[in-house]
Amino acid sequence: MAQPVTVKERLGGIYTLDVTNGRHHLYADEPVEYGSSDLGPSPFEYLCASLGSCTAITLRMYVGRKKWEIETIAVTVTHSYRKTADGETKSVFSRVLNIESDLPEEELGRLVEIANKCPVHKMLEHGNIVETTLG
């Protein structure tokens, strides 16, 4: 299970935040055009980073078990919105896998299937429950 993450406002921009999990310190922010100081990625960029990171780690674990030779795995994730046929607006995470390797097409196709099995992908795809209380 992941460590608890605490997000706290900090001086800087009007939306600048300290993000800590007990071991790491990150910043989150909004761009200058929103009136903040752009000290770190936006919340949506962190969500894309989470999906991309989990995908790359999942792929590296899989190719390690298979003992496939792969030099580099890079994952680019973008976020947008799309209206469904029933008029509902859904988030769309577009993921591009860039894999430096001499693997045959069949094995590269298998990596796309494995990318779709990463835990963050599954979490985003299946919906969630968010509970909020006062501390």
Secondary structure, 3 states (H helix, E strand, C coil): CCCCCEEEECCCCCCCEEEECCCCEEEECCCHHHCCCCCCCCHHHHHHHHHHHHHHHHHHHHHHHHCCCEEEEEEEEEEEEEECCCCCEEEEEEEEEEEEECCCHHHHHHHHHHHCCCHHHHHHHHCCCCCCCCC
